[in-house]
Amino acid sequence: MATIDLRSHTALILKNYYRCFGADLIEPGNHEADRLMEAAFVVLSHDTQTDPIFNYGNNAAQTLFEMDWATLTELPSRYSAEAQHRDERQQLLSEVTTLGYSNNYRGTRVSATGQRFYIDSARVWSLIDETGHQIGQAATFAEWQML
């Protein structure tokens, strides 16, 4: 499991969100890492290795996916979707790699215990570092329905 500096990773997530969508994900200010971790909506990110691993999931993500931080940040992100939905998920991620973001994704996901849920109005965006290299992708959504 790779460890990340939560403050700098949060800053990267927020800066790139603004770059892609022209709006703030959370109100700028003090304690952004804590406030993003405690937000009522889901925020996740993964790295860029061949089989990307989650490297961030706020408390809402950990609750919804029924995993603690250690478990989530060791999980290949493809396992957030059931096998029959992975091609659709990969198509989305490829689109985000090409275009930089996706504004209105919807699809079915699954928690660690097998609980299925449908997410709606998700935003997915590329994480670009200060040197211009893509170092991951992030997603956020506030709407989901248990199936």
Buried (B, 14 or more C-beta within 10 A) or exposed (E): EEEBEBEEBBBBBBBBBBBBBEEEBBEEEEEBBEBBBEBEBBBBBBBBEEEBBBBBBBBBBBEBBBBEBEBBBEBEBBBBBEEEBEEEBEEBBEBBEEEBBBEEBEBBBBBBEEEEBEBEEBBBBBBBEEEEEBBBBBBBBBEBEEE
